[in-house]
Amino acid sequence: MEYSLKTNGKKTDESWLSDLFKQKNLKANYLRKHHSSFFIDEFSLSIGLGISIHENSYPPNHPAYSYETIFLEHDFVYQETVSFDLDKFNEHHELGYRTMYEIVFSILESLKTEGIFYHTSGEEIFFYQDGNYIFNEKYLIWFKNQYEDLLERINYSLFNS
């Protein structure tokens, strides 16, 4: 299962993310790949969670330069994508889900940047702006059932279309 976080503003730093894994007692293998004109940082966690970080290197007139979202009236222009790949067959996949959300929250809150988190099927989960998470109703209901303790630590509201 794949999820992505698109952010604008500051970029996620490889060493900062490695330190976050250490704080959470997670073991991760790191690999930096060069792809065309940009680099991709990849992490593989033993809990069945893969994370890759890459810059948006598309020119402003390219369709992939921005992301069309339900949360904004205009397209979201982003500088970076952090992708998450969960191995649902890994015995620790539930921990992988939880860790993914904790990492996403940590990235957004530490960088103080705007971001959109979504499933790669196209369903958007939440938008983060100015310290507040705006959730898609479907995912907020699911999130309350699965990770209510994580919701207690954040400011959030429901998206009204």
C-alpha positions in Angstrom: 0.0 0.0 0.0 1.4 3.4 -0.9 0.9 6.8 0.5 2.5 10.2 -0.3 3.0 13.4 1.5 3.6 16.5 -0.7 5.1 19.5 1.0 6.0 23.1 0.2 8.6 25.1 1.9 11.5 23.5 3.8 12.7 20.1 2.7 13.0 16.9 4.7 16.7 16.3 5.7 18.1 12.8 5.6 20.0 13.1 8.8 17.0 14.6 10.7 14.9 11.6 9.5 17.6 9.2 10.6 17.6 10.8 14.0 13.9 10.5 14.2 14.1 6.8 13.5 16.7 6.4 16.3 14.5 8.3 18.7 11.7 5.8 17.9 14.1 2.8 18.2 13.6 1.9 14.6 16.3 0.3 12.5 16.5 1.7 8.9 18.8 1.0 5.9 19.5 4.1 3.9 20.4 4.5 0.3 20.8 7.6 -1.8 20.1 7.2 -5.5 20.8 9.6 -8.4 18.0 9.7 -10.9 18.4 12.0 -13.9 18.9 15.4 -12.5 17.9 14.8 -8.9 18.6 12.6 -5.9 16.2 10.2 -4.1 16.8 9.3 -0.5 15.4 5.9 0.4 14.9 4.3 3.8 13.9 0.7 4.5 12.6 0.0 8.0 12.5 -3.4 9.5 8.8 -3.0 10.3 7.9 -3.3 6.6 7.9 0.5 5.9 9.8 1.9 2.9 10.2 5.7 2.7 11.6 7.7 -0.3 12.1 11.4 -0.6 12.5 13.3 -3.8 12.3 16.9 -4.9 9.8 18.2 -7.4 12.1 19.0 -10.3 9.4 19.7 -12.8 9.2 23.1 -14.5 6.3 25.4 -13.6 4.5 24.7 -16.9 4.6 20.9 -16.4 1.3 19.2 -15.2 3.2 17.5 -12.4 4.5 20.7 -11.0 1.5 21.1 -8.8 -1.2 18.8 -7.3 -4.9 19.2 -7.7 -6.6 18.8 -4.3 -10.0 18.9 -2.8 -8.7 21.0 0.1 -7.8 24.1 -2.0 -9.5 26.1 -4.7 -6.2 26.2 -6.6 -3.6 23.6 -7.2 -1.0 22.9 -4.5 2.5 23.7 -5.6 4.9 21.4 -3.8 8.7 21.2 -3.5 9.0 17.6 -2.2 7.3 14.3 -2.1 7.8 11.8 0.7 6.4 8.4 -0.3 5.6 5.6 2.0 5.3 2.0 1.0 3.8 -0.4 3.5 4.3 -4.2 3.3 0.9 -5.5 4.4 2.4 -9.0 4.6 5.0 -7.9 7.2 4.2 -9.2 10.7 4.7 -5.6 12.0 2.4 -3.9 9.4 0.1 -2.3 12.0 3.2 -0.7 13.6 4.2 0.4 10.1 0.9 2.2 9.7 1.2 4.0 13.0 4.8 4.9 12.4 4.0 6.3 9.0 1.4 8.7 10.6 3.8 9.6 13.4 6.6 10.4 10.8 4.2 12.4 8.6 3.1 14.5 11.7 6.7 15.0 12.7 7.8 16.2 9.3 5.0 18.7 8.9 5.2 20.0 12.5 9.0 20.3 12.5 9.3 21.9 9.1 6.3 24.1 9.7 5.3 23.7 6.1 2.0 23.0 4.3 1.4 19.5 3.1 -1.2 17.1 1.6 -1.2 13.5 2.7 -3.0 11.0 0.4 -3.3 7.4 -0.7 -1.8 6.9 -4.1 -5.3 5.7 -5.3 -6.0 9.5 -5.3 -8.0 9.6 -2.0 -6.8 12.5 0.1 -6.5 12.0 3.8 -5.6 15.4 5.2 -4.2 18.8 4.5 -1.9 20.5 7.0 -1.6 24.3 7.2 -0.7 26.7 10.0 -0.5 24.0 12.7 -3.9 22.5 11.8 -4.8 19.2 10.1 -7.9 19.3 8.0 -9.2 15.8 7.5 -11.3 14.2 4.8 -14.3 12.9 6.7 -13.9 9.3 5.6 -10.4 9.1 7.0 -11.1 11.1 10.1 -13.7 8.5 11.1 -11.2 5.7 10.4 -8.5 7.5 12.2 -10.6 8.0 15.3 -11.2 4.2 15.4 -7.6 3.3 14.9 -5.4 6.1 16.2 -7.4 8.2 18.6 -4.4 8.7 20.8 -2.5 10.3 17.9 -5.4 12.7 17.3 -5.2 13.9 20.9 -1.7 15.3 20.2 -2.7 17.4 17.2 -5.1 20.2 16.2 -7.5 19.0 13.6 -10.8 19.8 12.0 -13.1 18.3 9.4 -13.0 19.4 5.8 -16.1 21.2 4.7 -16.5 21.2 0.9 
